[in-house]
Every structure is written in structure tokens, then in C-alpha cells.
Amino acid sequence: MDSKKKNHLRDEDNEEFNLINYIDKKFSDIEELITVQNKSILNIDEAAKFIGISKGYLYVLTSKGKIPHRKPLGKLIKFDRLELENWMRQNKTGSL
């Protein structure tokens, strides 16, 4: 087999591999969202994904008291999913 054919086959293998990894990542994201939807209390990672912001920005919001949260053991931050939904509905702008 000449080198052009080998390179072409390698490129096709890489494309398939990348597609499989992409699909796997999306499937994992969907699983995480379903899990979060079924939980009433969320940790920092779950809450950030649930409201669609970075974990770092969520820490900023909690430290400024801008978002409802709890620290039941004094350190770990927890969020009530329903409170987060209500928080996201606040400050409505424009008409829907």
C-alpha cells in the first residue's frame, strides 16, 4: 500500500475516533443533566452546570451573597435546585 493510501486511512481513523469521543462527551453531558434534574440538593459542580455558568463565577456569586446557597458543614457549598430555578427567574427583562 502506498503512503498516500496509508495517510488517508489514518485520517479516516482519526476522524472516526474524534467523532466517537465527541459523541461520548455529549452523552456524558446529557447523563449529568438528567442526574441533576433528579436531585434536589446540588454541589458546586452540578449547580454551575445546571445554571450554565463557570464554577469560578459561581464561587464569586456565593461569596458576594448574590445566589442562594448553604454551607451545612461550614465548608462545602450546597444549592437547592428549586431555589436556583427561582433565582434564575428573577430580574426578568423585556417581554416573553
C-alpha positions, 0 to 999 in steps of 0.5 A: 500500500502506498503512503498516500493510501496509508495517510488517508486511512489514518485520517479516516481513523482519526476522524472516526475516533474524534467523532466517537469521543465527541459523541461520548462527551455529549452523552456524558453531558446529557447523563449529568443533566438528567442526574441533576434534574433528579436531585434536589440538593446540588454541589458546586459542580452540578449547580454551575452546570445546571445554571450554565455558568463557570464554577469560578463565577459561581464561587464569586456569586456565593461569596458576594451573597448574590445566589442562594446557597448553604454551607451545612458543614461550614465548608462545602457549598450546597444549592437547592435546585428549586431555589436556583430555578427561582433565582434564575427567574428573577430580574426578568427583562423585556417581554416573553 
